[in-house]
Amino acid sequence: MKNAFGNNLSGRPNVYRAAAWVRVLAGITLIGSLVVLGLVWLSGDTTLLSFLAIVAVVVMCGAGAVLRRRLSVWPDRFEFQGLFRRFSGRRDELLGYRTTSSRYGSYLHFHLKDGRRFTLPDYRSQAGLSTWLADVTDLDARDKAEYEAGLIANDAFGSDPAQRKRAIALQRQLLTGINIAGCACGAWLAFYPHPLLYARLACAAVFVAVLVMAALSNGRWALMWDIKNPKLKLAPAFLVPALALGFSFFVNDDVLDKMAAATPGLAMAAVVMGLVILIDRKIAFPAVLWTAAIVGAGAWGGVLLYNEAQDTTPPTVYRTVVVDKRINEGRRSTSYYVDVAAWGPADMPASLKVDYAVYERATTGQALCLRLHKGALGYRWIDYDCAAGPAAG
């Protein structure tokens, strides 16, 4: 017997697909989507129909993928059936596979030597698939083994393999502590930024310190996450504070002219990325792209931080009153706002994002003291409190 691809598929294959209860649930979901779509169609509500039609198509595609997707394997070949595609090949045509995990489970990503790829859930817990994959290259394990071998061969860690192994083990512990500290600073600024200025300064200090340490490591430490680069990684301590710093200025409204700092931020990011490339030397293009994006955010935040921290000009003080206050609750965070009466120049915001302490003290009709700063680099920024203050003359 031959299939549409001309392969001889005689013999019973082992078939791997989603568990029976998952397929039943997908079938119920598919039928339910069709029923709901039909009821809405009969109701004649075109607005609701348009919305539910999009939702139903997405849900039905997901349910259909669960029902149709399967992997059939014979001792020397395989056949993959997806939602919209189907192909088969010999086992020796497989280059290897990678494993990824998400909140919805683990997945196997198969790579063929001709460039084709397909993905399916990790069915290795089902009988026989782990045995069938025993001779197929685990690309993740291969890359890790090559990385460890590259570390041992790196002359920067010592003159002989035994000395290099000791140096690598010791420096790995050191870098683990540095990476934890960098991630902790980023978490402080992202989730509990109080006091805000100190949290921002801590992230900026870690970012700069890690850059300097990598530059002085003599080829032992790398700043980008490239597993093919045989160096110990400082990427978490370098990138997490940078991302947190840029994110902090993006979500807060204390800097009024923050988008005007994009040009100097990009210039600084270009300089930093030049240093990173010189430090890492061996880099992969995808790693450069996403590292440059994060460094760009951090450099932009660094420009705005310098603008605030080095501002020595006395601010102009305004006094306004609280008109209303409100909470914006997201899935992962809560933001606090107060609406105020007109104040200062015509382009001043009427709604201010404040911290929880100010939000708690603010009541309708209460005086709010606003201080407008010029900024060391000319980017205006404001701070505030609920104490009474003199009006601007």
C-alpha positions as CSV (number, residue, x, y, z in Angstrom):
1,M,0.0,0.0,0.0
2,K,1.3,3.5,-0.9
3,N,0.2,6.9,0.3
4,A,-0.2,10.1,-1.7
5,F,3.6,10.6,-1.4
6,G,4.5,7.3,-3.0
7,N,5.9,5.8,0.2
8,N,5.3,2.2,1.1
9,L,3.2,2.2,4.3
10,S,2.6,-1.5,4.7
11,G,2.4,-2.6,8.3
12,R,0.7,-1.1,11.3
13,P,2.3,2.2,12.5
14,N,2.4,3.6,16.0
15,V,0.1,6.6,16.0
16,Y,0.7,9.5,18.5
17,R,-1.9,12.1,19.0
18,A,-3.6,14.1,21.8
19,A,-5.1,12.1,24.7
20,A,-8.6,10.9,24.2
21,W,-10.1,13.3,26.8
22,V,-8.4,16.2,25.0
23,R,-9.9,15.1,21.7
24,V,-13.3,14.8,23.2
25,L,-13.0,18.3,24.7
26,A,-11.9,19.6,21.3
27,G,-14.8,18.0,19.6
28,I,-17.3,19.4,22.1
29,T,-15.7,22.9,21.7
30,L,-15.9,22.6,17.9
31,I,-19.6,21.6,18.0
32,G,-20.4,24.3,20.6
33,S,-18.8,27.0,18.5
34,L,-20.9,26.0,15.5
35,V,-24.1,26.0,17.6
36,V,-23.4,29.4,19.1
37,L,-22.5,30.8,15.6
38,G,-25.8,29.4,14.3
39,L,-27.9,30.9,17.1
40,V,-26.3,34.3,16.6
41,W,-26.9,34.0,12.9
42,L,-30.6,33.4,13.5
43,S,-30.8,36.3,15.9
44,G,-29.8,38.7,13.1
45,D,-27.5,40.8,15.3
46,T,-24.8,41.6,12.7
47,T,-22.5,43.4,15.2
48,L,-22.4,40.4,17.5
49,L,-22.2,38.0,14.6
50,S,-19.1,39.7,13.2
51,F,-17.3,39.5,16.6
52,L,-18.4,35.9,17.3
53,A,-17.5,34.8,13.8
54,I,-13.9,35.8,14.3
55,V,-13.8,34.1,17.7
56,A,-15.5,31.0,16.3
57,V,-13.0,30.7,13.5
58,V,-10.1,30.9,15.9
59,V,-11.6,28.4,18.2
60,M,-12.5,26.0,15.5
61,C,-9.1,26.1,14.0
62,G,-7.6,25.3,17.4
63,A,-10.0,22.5,18.0
64,G,-9.5,21.2,14.4
65,A,-5.7,21.2,14.9
66,V,-6.1,19.1,18.1
67,L,-8.4,16.6,16.3
68,R,-6.4,16.2,13.1
69,R,-2.8,16.5,14.3
70,R,-1.0,13.2,14.7
71,L,2.3,11.5,14.1
72,S,2.4,8.0,12.6
73,V,5.8,6.2,12.8
74,W,7.1,3.0,11.3
75,P,10.5,1.6,12.1
76,D,12.2,3.6,9.3
77,R,9.8,6.3,8.4
78,F,7.1,8.7,9.6
79,E,4.1,10.6,8.4
80,F,2.8,13.8,10.0
81,Q,-0.8,15.1,9.6
82,G,-1.5,18.7,10.6
83,L,-4.5,20.9,10.2
84,F,-3.7,22.1,6.7
85,R,-0.6,20.1,5.7
86,R,0.6,16.5,5.5
87,F,3.9,15.1,4.6
88,S,6.0,12.0,5.3
89,G,9.6,11.0,5.1
90,R,12.3,8.5,6.2
91,R,13.7,8.7,9.7
92,D,17.2,9.3,8.3
93,E,15.8,12.5,6.7
94,L,15.3,14.0,10.2
95,L,18.0,16.4,11.2
96,G,16.8,16.4,14.8
97,Y,14.3,17.9,17.2
98,R,14.1,20.5,19.8
99,T,11.9,20.7,22.9
100,T,10.1,23.8,24.1
101,S,7.8,24.3,27.1
102,S,5.0,26.7,27.6
103,R,2.1,27.2,30.0
104,Y,0.1,24.8,27.8
105,G,2.6,22.0,27.8
106,S,5.7,20.8,26.0
107,Y,6.2,20.6,22.3
108,L,8.6,18.8,19.9
109,H,9.9,20.8,16.9
110,F,11.2,18.5,14.2
111,H,13.8,19.7,11.7
112,L,14.3,17.9,8.4
113,K,17.5,18.0,6.4
114,D,15.7,19.7,3.5
115,G,14.6,22.6,5.7
116,R,11.1,21.5,6.4
117,R,9.8,21.7,10.0
118,F,6.8,20.5,11.9
119,T,5.7,20.8,15.5
120,L,3.5,18.6,17.6
121,P,2.9,18.1,21.4
122,D,5.4,16.1,23.3
123,Y,4.1,12.5,23.1
124,R,7.2,10.9,24.4
125,S,5.3,9.7,27.5
126,Q,3.3,7.4,25.2
127,A,4.8,4.0,24.6
128,G,7.3,3.6,21.9
129,L,8.0,7.2,20.8
130,S,11.1,7.7,23.0
131,T,12.6,4.5,21.6
132,W,11.9,5.6,18.1
133,L,13.6,9.0,18.8
134,A,16.6,7.4,20.4
135,D,18.6,7.6,17.2
136,V,17.3,11.0,16.2
137,T,19.5,13.9,17.3
138,D,18.4,16.0,20.2
139,L,19.5,19.4,18.9
140,D,19.2,21.0,22.3
141,A,21.5,18.4,23.9
142,R,23.9,18.6,20.9
143,D,24.2,22.4,21.2
144,K,24.7,22.2,25.0
145,A,27.4,19.6,24.6
146,E,29.2,21.7,21.9
147,Y,28.9,24.8,24.2
148,E,30.4,22.9,27.2
149,A,33.2,21.6,24.9
150,G,33.9,25.1,23.6
151,L,34.2,26.4,27.2
152,I,36.7,23.7,28.1
153,A,38.7,24.7,24.9
154,N,38.6,28.4,25.7
155,D,42.2,29.4,26.5
156,A,41.0,32.4,28.5
157,F,40.0,30.1,31.4
158,G,43.5,28.6,31.8
159,S,46.4,26.8,30.2
160,D,45.2,23.2,30.7
161,P,41.8,21.5,30.8
162,A,41.8,20.8,34.5
163,Q,42.6,24.4,35.3
164,R,39.9,25.6,32.9
165,K,37.3,23.3,34.5
166,R,38.0,24.7,38.0
167,A,37.9,28.3,36.7
168,I,34.7,27.7,34.9
169,A,33.0,26.2,37.9
170,L,34.1,29.0,40.2
171,Q,33.2,31.8,37.7
172,R,29.8,30.1,37.0
173,Q,28.9,30.5,40.7
174,L,30.0,34.1,40.6
175,L,28.0,34.9,37.5
176,T,25.0,33.1,39.0
177,G,25.0,35.6,41.9
178,I,25.5,38.6,39.5
179,N,22.6,37.4,37.3
180,I,20.4,37.0,40.3
181,A,21.2,40.5,41.5
182,G,20.5,41.9,38.1
183,C,17.2,40.2,37.9
184,A,16.3,41.3,41.4
185,C,17.0,45.0,40.5
186,G,14.8,44.6,37.4
187,A,12.0,43.0,39.5
188,W,12.3,45.8,42.1
189,L,11.8,48.5,39.4
190,A,9.1,46.6,37.5
191,F,6.9,45.5,40.4
192,Y,7.7,47.6,43.5
193,P,9.5,50.8,42.4
194,H,9.7,52.6,45.7
195,P,11.6,54.9,45.9
196,L,11.4,55.2,42.1
197,L,14.6,57.1,41.6
198,Y,16.7,54.7,43.6
199,A,15.2,51.7,41.8
200,R,16.0,53.3,38.4
201,L,19.6,54.2,39.6
202,A,20.1,50.6,40.8
203,C,19.1,49.2,37.4
204,A,21.3,51.6,35.5
205,A,24.3,50.9,37.8
206,V,24.0,47.2,37.3
207,F,23.7,47.6,33.5
208,V,26.8,49.7,33.3
209,A,28.8,47.5,35.8
210,V,28.0,44.3,34.0
211,L,29.1,45.9,30.7
212,V,32.4,47.0,32.2
213,M,32.9,43.5,33.9
214,A,32.4,41.8,30.5
215,A,34.8,44.2,28.8
216,L,37.5,43.4,31.4
217,S,36.9,39.6,31.4
218,N,39.4,38.9,28.7
219,G,37.1,36.8,26.6
220,R,35.6,34.7,29.4
221,W,32.1,36.4,29.7
222,A,29.5,37.2,27.1
223,L,26.6,39.7,27.2
224,M,24.3,38.1,24.6
225,W,22.6,34.8,24.9
226,D,24.2,32.8,22.0
227,I,24.7,29.1,22.9
228,K,27.2,28.8,20.1
229,N,29.5,31.4,21.8
230,P,31.8,29.4,24.2
231,K,31.7,32.0,27.0
232,L,29.9,32.3,30.3
233,K,26.7,34.3,30.0
234,L,25.9,37.6,31.8
235,A,22.8,38.2,29.6
236,P,20.3,38.2,32.5
237,A,22.2,40.7,34.6
238,F,22.8,42.8,31.5
239,L,19.4,42.7,29.8
240,V,16.8,42.5,32.6
241,P,17.8,45.8,34.2
242,A,18.0,47.5,30.8
243,L,14.5,46.3,29.9
244,A,13.1,47.3,33.3
245,L,14.6,50.8,33.0
246,G,13.1,51.4,29.6
247,F,9.8,50.0,30.7
248,S,9.7,52.2,33.8
249,F,9.9,55.4,31.8
250,F,7.4,54.0,29.2
251,V,4.6,53.3,31.6
252,N,5.2,56.3,33.9
253,D,4.2,59.8,33.0
254,D,6.7,61.8,35.1
255,V,8.7,62.8,32.0
256,L,6.6,65.0,29.7
257,D,8.9,65.1,26.7
258,K,10.1,61.5,26.9
259,M,9.6,60.6,23.2
260,A,12.0,63.5,22.3
261,A,14.8,61.5,23.9
262,A,14.5,58.7,21.3
263,T,17.2,60.1,19.1
264,P,19.9,60.4,21.8
265,G,18.7,57.1,23.2
266,L,19.3,55.4,19.8
267,A,22.7,57.0,19.5
268,M,23.7,55.7,22.9
269,A,22.3,52.3,22.1
270,A,24.4,52.1,18.9
271,V,27.5,52.8,20.9
272,V,26.6,50.2,23.5
273,M,25.8,47.6,20.9
274,G,29.2,48.3,19.2
275,L,30.9,47.5,22.6
276,V,28.7,44.4,23.0
277,I,29.7,43.1,19.6
278,L,33.4,43.8,20.3
279,I,33.1,42.0,23.7
280,D,31.2,38.9,22.5
281,R,33.0,38.7,19.1
282,K,31.2,35.5,18.0
283,I,27.5,36.3,17.8
284,A,24.4,35.1,16.0
285,F,22.3,37.6,14.0
286,P,19.0,36.8,15.8
287,A,20.7,37.4,19.2
288,V,21.9,40.8,17.9
289,L,18.4,41.8,16.9
290,W,16.6,41.2,20.2
291,T,19.6,42.3,22.3
292,A,19.7,45.6,20.3
293,A,16.0,46.1,21.0
294,I,16.5,45.7,24.8
295,V,19.6,47.8,24.8
296,G,17.8,50.5,22.9
297,A,15.1,50.5,25.6
298,G,17.7,50.7,28.3
299,A,19.7,53.4,26.6
300,W,16.6,55.5,26.2
301,G,15.8,55.0,29.8
302,G,19.3,55.9,30.7
303,V,19.1,59.3,28.9
304,L,15.9,60.1,30.7
305,L,17.3,59.0,34.1
306,Y,20.4,61.3,33.6
307,N,17.9,64.1,32.6
308,E,16.2,63.7,36.0
309,A,19.1,62.8,38.3
310,Q,21.4,65.6,37.1
311,D,18.7,68.3,37.0
312,T,19.8,71.0,39.5
313,T,17.6,73.9,38.2
314,P,14.9,74.9,40.8
315,P,11.5,73.7,39.6
316,T,8.4,75.9,39.0
317,V,5.8,75.1,41.6
318,Y,2.1,74.9,40.7
319,R,-0.9,74.3,43.0
320,T,-4.0,72.6,41.7
321,V,-6.8,70.6,43.1
322,V,-7.8,67.0,42.7
323,V,-11.0,66.6,40.6
324,D,-11.3,62.8,40.7
325,K,-9.2,59.6,41.1
326,R,-9.4,56.2,39.5
327,I,-7.8,52.8,39.3
328,N,-6.8,50.9,36.2
329,E,-6.5,47.2,36.9
330,G,-4.7,45.1,34.4
331,R,-4.0,41.4,34.4
332,R,-0.6,41.8,35.9
333,S,-0.5,45.3,37.4
334,T,-2.6,48.1,38.9
335,S,-2.2,51.7,38.0
336,Y,-3.4,54.7,40.0
337,Y,-4.5,58.0,38.5
338,V,-5.7,61.4,39.7
339,D,-7.5,63.9,37.5
340,V,-6.6,67.5,38.3
341,A,-7.8,71.0,37.4
342,A,-6.0,73.0,34.7
343,W,-2.5,73.9,35.8
344,G,0.7,75.3,34.3
345,P,1.3,75.7,30.6
346,A,-1.4,74.7,28.1
347,D,0.2,71.3,27.3
348,M,0.2,70.0,30.9
349,P,-1.7,66.7,31.4
350,A,-5.0,66.8,33.2
351,S,-4.6,63.2,34.4
352,L,-1.6,62.1,36.3
353,K,-0.3,58.6,37.0
354,V,0.7,58.5,40.7
355,D,2.0,56.0,43.2
356,Y,-0.3,54.3,45.7
357,A,0.7,56.5,48.6
358,V,-0.4,59.7,46.8
359,Y,-3.5,58.0,45.5
360,E,-4.5,57.0,49.0
361,R,-4.1,60.5,50.4
362,A,-5.7,62.3,47.5
363,T,-9.4,63.3,47.9
364,T,-11.7,65.3,45.7
365,G,-11.0,69.0,46.2
366,Q,-7.7,68.5,48.0
367,A,-4.8,70.7,47.0
368,L,-2.0,69.0,45.0
369,C,1.4,70.5,44.7
370,L,3.0,70.0,41.3
371,R,6.7,70.8,40.5
372,L,7.6,71.2,36.9
373,H,11.4,70.6,36.2
374,K,13.3,71.7,33.1
375,G,15.5,68.7,33.1
376,A,19.3,68.5,32.7
377,L,18.9,67.7,29.0
378,G,15.9,69.8,28.4
379,Y,13.2,67.1,28.8
380,R,10.6,68.4,31.2
381,W,9.5,66.2,34.0
382,I,7.2,66.6,37.0
383,D,6.8,65.3,40.6
384,Y,4.1,65.9,43.1
385,D,2.7,65.5,46.6
386,C,-0.5,66.3,48.4
387,A,1.0,69.1,50.5
388,A,0.0,72.7,49.9
389,G,2.5,74.8,48.0
390,P,2.8,78.3,46.6
391,A,1.3,79.0,43.3
392,A,3.6,80.0,40.4
393,G,3.9,83.6,39.9
